[in-house]
């Protein structure tokens, strides 16, 4: 699963820590999601999209074959 979290954070000048606190996870979790090493639960992905005031599909995209 690809995501635009790093881009969305940069546009808002938001740190990983700030995003983590907003959605109730650790900074390391945000880092792992951004790096594609961890796929968030549906609930967490929706919370992240809400922070960015974007629809889920604008932040997360399935890759070919997923």
Residue frames as qw, qx, qy, qz and C-alpha x, y, z in Angstrom:
[[0.000, 0.890, 0.456, 0.000, 0.00, 0.00, 0.00],
 [0.400, 0.297, -0.011, 0.867, 1.38, 3.38, -1.01],
 [0.223, -0.825, -0.466, 0.228, 0.66, 6.52, 0.95],
 [0.296, 0.686, 0.051, 0.663, 1.13, 10.28, 0.78],
 [0.564, -0.746, -0.299, 0.190, 1.59, 10.82, 4.50],
 [0.570, -0.274, 0.049, 0.773, 5.06, 12.38, 4.18],
 [0.168, 0.364, 0.377, 0.835, 3.80, 14.78, 1.48],
 [0.342, -0.753, -0.451, -0.336, 0.67, 15.69, 3.43],
 [0.615, -0.628, -0.220, 0.423, 2.73, 16.31, 6.57],
 [0.473, -0.057, 0.164, 0.864, 5.20, 18.48, 4.66],
 [0.003, 0.566, 0.435, 0.701, 2.40, 20.59, 3.20],
 [0.484, -0.786, -0.292, -0.250, 1.15, 21.25, 6.72],
 [0.193, 0.620, -0.543, 0.533, 4.61, 21.55, 8.29],
 [0.818, -0.435, 0.120, -0.358, 3.65, 18.74, 10.66],
 [0.003, 0.528, -0.844, 0.092, 6.17, 16.45, 12.32],
 [0.554, -0.059, -0.820, -0.131, 5.79, 12.71, 12.66],
 [0.175, -0.146, -0.747, 0.624, 5.39, 13.26, 16.40],
 [0.333, 0.152, 0.162, -0.916, 2.55, 15.73, 15.91],
 [0.635, 0.052, -0.525, -0.564, 0.72, 13.34, 13.60],
 [0.451, -0.038, -0.871, 0.193, 1.32, 10.45, 15.99],
 [0.025, 0.161, 0.607, -0.778, -0.18, 12.42, 18.89],
 [0.459, 0.132, -0.106, -0.872, -3.17, 13.46, 16.77],
 [0.750, 0.047, -0.498, -0.433, -4.07, 9.85, 15.96],
 [0.750, -0.492, 0.302, -0.323, -2.93, 8.16, 19.19],
 [0.970, 0.115, -0.073, 0.204, 0.08, 6.13, 18.05],
 [0.601, -0.572, 0.200, 0.521, 3.85, 6.35, 18.48],
 [0.212, 0.803, -0.339, -0.441, 6.14, 8.33, 16.21],
 [0.238, -0.319, 0.878, 0.265, 7.77, 5.03, 15.25],
 [0.494, 0.429, 0.752, -0.082, 4.41, 3.76, 13.98],
 [0.382, 0.857, 0.079, -0.337, 3.98, 6.83, 11.78],
 [0.029, -0.678, 0.642, 0.356, 7.53, 6.34, 10.49],
 [0.380, -0.046, 0.914, 0.136, 6.86, 2.68, 9.67],
 [0.504, 0.645, 0.544, -0.186, 3.63, 3.52, 7.84],
 [0.247, 0.870, -0.195, -0.379, 5.36, 6.24, 5.80],
 [0.095, -0.550, 0.782, 0.277, 8.16, 3.82, 4.88],
 [0.758, 0.182, -0.416, -0.469, 5.67, 1.17, 3.79],
 [0.245, 0.248, -0.904, 0.248, 6.86, -1.25, 6.46],
 [0.114, 0.269, 0.818, -0.496, 3.54, -1.29, 8.32],
 [0.195, -0.389, -0.594, -0.677, 0.00, -1.27, 6.92],
 [0.219, -0.096, 0.474, -0.848, -2.32, 0.62, 9.25],
 [0.182, 0.416, 0.871, -0.189, -5.68, -0.71, 10.36],
 [0.080, 0.628, 0.558, 0.536, -8.71, 0.74, 8.61],
 [0.341, -0.869, -0.341, 0.113, -9.49, 2.78, 11.71],
 [0.496, -0.552, 0.135, 0.657, -5.99, 4.24, 11.93],
 [0.347, 0.180, 0.520, 0.759, -5.90, 5.01, 8.20],
 [0.060, -0.773, -0.527, -0.348, -9.22, 6.84, 8.47],
 [0.428, -0.817, -0.174, 0.345, -7.96, 8.83, 11.47],
 [0.479, -0.277, 0.310, 0.773, -4.85, 9.85, 9.52],
 [0.189, 0.448, 0.573, 0.660, -6.94, 10.91, 6.53],
 [0.228, -0.860, -0.454, -0.054, -9.21, 12.92, 8.84],
 [0.476, -0.627, 0.003, 0.617, -6.22, 14.80, 10.29],
 [0.300, -0.123, 0.458, 0.828, -5.30, 15.83, 6.74],
 [0.431, 0.528, 0.283, -0.675, -8.95, 16.66, 5.93],
 [0.331, 0.375, -0.673, -0.545, -8.74, 14.38, 2.89],
 [0.927, 0.006, -0.036, -0.373, -10.68, 11.31, 1.81],
 [0.805, -0.336, 0.477, 0.105, -8.99, 7.99, 2.58],
 [0.818, 0.406, 0.310, 0.266, -8.25, 7.41, -1.13],
 [0.279, 0.924, -0.127, 0.230, -6.35, 10.70, -1.36],
 [0.335, -0.766, 0.531, -0.139, -3.87, 9.54, 1.28],
 [0.535, -0.254, 0.805, 0.036, -3.66, 5.77, 0.72],
 [0.683, 0.453, -0.315, -0.478, -3.55, 3.82, -2.57],
 [0.896, -0.093, 0.434, 0.022, -3.40, 0.11, -3.27],
 [0.019, -0.576, 0.667, 0.472, -0.52, -1.00, -5.45],
 [0.693, 0.276, -0.505, -0.434, -0.91, -3.34, -8.44],
 [0.601, 0.085, -0.793, 0.052, -1.63, -6.88, -7.29],
 [0.040, -0.070, 0.704, -0.706, -2.79, -5.95, -3.77]]
